[in-house]
Amino acid sequence: MNKTDVLIIGAGPTGLFCAHQLGIIGLQCEIVDNLDKAGGQCIELYPDKPIYDIPAIPECTGEELTNNLLQQIKPFNIKFHLNERVEELKKIENRWHIKTSGNQEFDVSAIIIAGGVGSFEPRKFSVKECEKFEGSSLFYSIKDKTIFKDKTISIFGGGDSALDWAIELSNTSKVNLIHRRDGFSGAESSVQKVKALNDQGKLNLYTKYQMESVSGDNQISSLKIKHDEGKTKQLQSDYVLGFFGLIMQLGPILNWGLNINKKTVEVNTENFETNVDGIFAIGDICSYPGKLKLILSGFHEGALAARGCFRYARPDEKLRFEFSTTSKAAQERLGVKK
Amino acid sequence: MAKITYHTYNNKTQTIDVQNGLTVMEGAVQNDIPGIDADCGGGMACATCHVYVKEDWLGKLPTKEDGEEDMLDMAYEPKQNSRLSCQLIISDELDGLEVTIPEKQA
């Protein structure tokens, strides 16, 4: 059981800066995120793309912003729980107990949801029968590549994951790579490699094809793919892999009794608390009149939510407003006191 | 101002006056048309505003940027007439445009 003052759900820029604001007022927090690294949408969707509207930073990339925020919260030694999704929530007396997908448990005074537009989940095939084979012979990520040795694998997608796995698995397996158009979004060097492997007969590339159906008993045995112009092709296949990127889903948060409106959580603008006492929401996931989905708004929301948590974490104390420039306590917490 | 017709998956059709400068996506979101979530808020970073454009409109729309085609790879059942509605900016020329929202898009 991890006991701390506040649990932040989401390690995007808003969650990271909120951790800073908690730290500076003397509250401890831990952060849970479903991705394998901090940064949220900044790192998952646009690590190399420039951002021009962070106050006092004329231009930075999503990755630079994330790294700077991590640097800024370093003095607080915040514990991250990555690859974990929050699942269950229970109120026990005045404290919240939370359980994650990896069976981590937390006991906290307050929760701050900084979950963006939800947790990232793999985007799936639209063909209904695919569900039946998911986890046994159809996958959206690879955990153990040894199972594919000497088998026939059909890979769908045109991004880096699809191309990289097609190249790698072609060494030990028979690989079909199927993509809906001639162009690929993955790295050009990988595209060239795939085309070369196709020319050498070490891989079969099918472009302008999409999944039509899969069949088999317990395991997939074959699938049908359909060309843009209508003709179909039957492929023998032991495994199917789909790499269509990630989709964002609100997940279990929907069942927490919060007021949800169009996939966002309603909050007040005084301290960004939701309709449930002790649960706050900040960043893209919260809504209120005038809400702007900007990173800078998330920073503001996090500063106020952090202070809102104080009365739950330290019910007998009064929080005094201080500036980091002059506060001895804040500077001690930052480890910069001279 | 342009009249945009949205055909939704439940076979409902809504025609809405959308102001110039907004996008086909915003016209849908502001009028609670189901199936256009626009998770990323118009940043061409998700594919949850994907629509099928009525065939005779295809040539009259602004051409796709590279990123749009890449993102459509991620959309639910993309077709030849697929577009991201966040990239279709309303002008008088789009008056009468019809789009269909894929059956399962969430």
Interface residues (C-beta under 8 A of the other chain):
Chain A: Q41 L45 Y46 V117 G118 R123 S126 G157 G158 G159 H179 R180 R181 G183 S185 Q210 D228 F244 G245 I247 M248 K263 D284 K293
Chain B: D37 D39 C40 G41 G43 A45 C46 T48 E69 D70 D73 M74 Y76 E77 P78 Q80 K104
